[in-house]
C-alpha cells in the first residue's frame, strides 16, 4: 500500500482537486495536498478516521451510504454533491466522483474520492433559488461568475449564453451555434438529454450530468452541468437554465489515477508469479507426500502465508505452513525471506530436527530484520507449524510457533498420546498438539527454545497444518468468525473423504460462510494422510 500511495501522490498532488483514499469501511488512508488546501486538514489530522466524521458530511444526496454499498456490489463508480465543513467549520460544497479499487478477485478493497470545490457555484444556485429563479436576476449572477450559463425556452431553444460559457467553449455564441446547433438537445453530448429535460419539468427540481465538447483548439473539455427549470406564477415552464463548470482537470486526474492503479496492479500481479515460483511445486509435494491437499487462498494478489517442503534421500518428508506478519506486499516480502532461509537452514546446512529448524529460523529472522527489542520497533516475523515425517520408523516430529498441529485418528483420545500434557483432545478422534506461544522473530516475554514433539503415527492418520486465516474468517448470519471449534468439527466430518474432496469441501464451506464479506486474511491449509 505504501508503494501505491507514493505513486498515486505524484499524480494527485498536482491537481487543485482533492483526493481521498479510504478503505472499504470509510477509514482514511491518504489525502493529497488539494484536500489540505480545500479543507485545512493535514494527512496526520485525518488518517485512520472516517471521512464522514472528519468532514461532517451532509448534503443534497441522502443516499450516499447506499450508493457506496451499491458501488461495492456493482464495482461501478458514482458521483454526488456533498456539503462538508472545513477545519474552521466553514461550509464547503463538493462535487465528488467515487471510484472503487478492486483486488485480483474483483472485490472492492478501497475507494478513491476525487472532489471538486463547487462552493461558489452552489452559492450562485442558492442565490438564484432565493430570488425565485427570476430570469432578470439570474442574468446578473451569470455575468459575474466564471461558470458557463445557458438560458433556453421551454422547447430547449437557446436564448442566451454568458461570457463564462463562451470562454469554456472557445467560440463566440454565433460561432458555437454554427458548429454545434441552437438547442440544448443539439449541443449536449448526453445521449439521454431528452429524458433529463423531461424529468426536471416533471419533478420540478434540478438535475445534473457530465458532458464534453471539442473546443476551438481541438481540446476535449469536460463540463459538469446543472439543469434548473424556471416556472411562472401559474406553474408553467418559462425557461431552462443550465450552469456549466469546467471539470476537465478533474477528469484528467481521474484517468491518471486509473492508469497508475493499473500499472501498480500489473506490477503486483507480476510479483505474484515470482512468489508462486518460490512455493514448493505441486509435483514435488505429490512426490514426497502422495496423499495430501493444499488449500491456498491469498487475501490480496500476493500474500504473507506460504508453504514449503523438502525430502532428504526419500527417507523423510519435511513440510511447513507459515503465516508472516501482515498480508499483501509486506507479507509477501516476509514470505520470500522465510522461504529462502528454510532453503539455507535445511538444504544447505543440513539441519533436520523440527525444533532446531525453528530455533535457527528465529535467529536468522531477528538478525535479518535487525530486531533488538527497542521501544517502538516493529515486531515483524511469522507464525509457523513444521513437521518431519520419518518414513522408515513412521515417526513424526513437530514444532510450532503459535500455530498447532491437528491429528485425526479413530479413538486417539484413548491412545498413549493422552499421556502428553501438551495435547488437547476435541472429542475422541482429534488431537491438538499445542504450539509454543511465541513467534519466529523477536518476542518480549518468551525467548525459550521451541518444543520438540515426537509422535508415533499409524496408517490412515491425517495431519493438518494451517494458518489462522480460515478460523478467523468473518461471515455467517451474524457476521462472526468461523472459529477453531467449527474448523475442528468440519475436519472430523470430512476426514474419511479423499484429500481432494476434503480440499473442495473446505473451500466450498468457507465461501458459503464468507458470503458477501471480504476475505479477512490469507488462508493456507495442508492436509496429509499417512
Secondary structure, DSSP 8 states (H G I E B T S, - for coil): -HHHHHHHHHHHTTSSSEEEEEETTSBEEEE-HHHHHHH---HHHHTTSBHHHHTT-B-S-TTHHHHHHHHHHH---EEEEEEEE-TTS-EEEEEEEEEEEE-TTS-EEEEEEEEEE-HHHHHHHHHHHHTTT-HHHHHHHHHH-SSEEEEE-TT-BEEEE-HHHHHHHTS-HHHHHHHH-SBHHHH---TTHHHHHHHHHHHTS-EEEEEEEE-TTS-EEEEEEEEEEEE-TTS-EEEEEEEEEE-HHHHHHHHHHHHHHHHHHHHHHHHHHHHHHHS--HHHHHHH-SSEEEEEE-SSSS-SEEEEEE-STTTEEEEEEEEESSSHHHHHHHHHHHHHHHIIIIIIS----HHHHHHHHHHHHHHHTT----TT-----EEEEEEEEETTTTEEEEEEEB--EEEE-TTGGGSGGGG-TTEEEETTTEEEE--BS--BS--SS-------EEEE--TT-EEEEE-STTTT-EETTTTEE--HHHHHHHHHHHTTS-HHHHHHHHHHHHHHHHTTS---S-EEEEEEE-
